[in-house]
Amino acid sequence: MSTDIRRYLCFPQSFTEGRQWFREAAAAAGGRLSAAVHSSARGPTGEALSTDIAWFGPVSAARVLVSLSGVHGQEYAFGAAAQLEWLTGPSPAALPSDVAVCLIHAVNPFGAAHNSRANENFVDLNRNYFDHARPVRPNPLYPELFELLFTKDMDEHVIDDVMTQFYAFMDRSDPLAAMTAMGGGQNTHPTGTVYCGTEAEWSIKTLRDVARHHLGEAERVAIVDWHTGLGAFAGLASLHEHAEDTDAHRWSCTWWGPSVMTSIHSGVRPDFIGTVSRGLGNDLRARGAVVADTVFEAGTVDNRSVLGALLIDRWLRIECQDPDHPQAVRMRALMMERLNPSLHSWRTGVLEKTRAVYANTIRGLAAWR
């Protein structure tokens, strides 16, 4: 298995392969393994799907690093590779005293298995982690954006035409409102992107169970959620949001560097609904833990092309009548290459940076007083 991992630079070619690699590597490194098997969703060939958890270090450790992979299915391979890279190095056997690492593999197993951003209900899990009993922040520009972005047909020319209209929409709109419409989350269009759903999804309930059963004694927690798409090619950017006068902010900047904007236009950060790292962090804060949470984005291609990949994903899930048609196969391959590049230089570049993130965070947790 070690030979296979190195051959592919830790990047699995499917969810089934990635899960096998993860469990074998975690067991070989001495981890305590558990799994949450999905109650209803299945993989492309009817296989069972699960989110797997591997724990290293003392069960009652006061300081815990939580690493998440596969919140967005198209980006799963990178997060899985980051976890495998850590698992197959010396770190699992050399943790500081009173520090534990909790690896959560494939938060969105349906998306990972089907190469889709959203889950089995077309809900974006990274907009679903919040209290659904409360009113959702309105997104008044989304209906206009929905009509502009989503088409019955899909090819490179359609994407180019739509993107031209999208940037015109951005230029004539308030920057914050427009960016929030595009990426912040919405609950009015179930077949549109960044749909936040009407209740907590299976994956979010699973994370809450992990927090209750594995993190109940943690006093200081660092949460790292691996994603791809935004930023410079093979770069790694941290997106953390903590009040500047807090310990979490000071430690986050020390471990991960300054937080960056998450904008594809105009340098404005959207007003997000229900992000996973923040939602999990808030659950732990409510129980008295001090938490520093971040999303890491591994840059792939230009922002316009990344957004085009999201349009392809939505077309494949909602509009495409034959997923095996040559056009669908071609569009899927184009989408995946934009969010999970196969270039050796990209994979080696981003994995080298993930090693540094794990090392800095574990060292920082040990020193966090």
Beta strands, then each sheet from edge to edge (+ up, - down):
strand 1: 32-42
strand 2: 48-56
strand 3: 63-68
strand 4: 99-105
strand 5: 220-229
strand 6: 236-239
strand 7: 290-299
sheet 1: 1+ 2- 4+ 3+ 5+ 7+ 6-
end
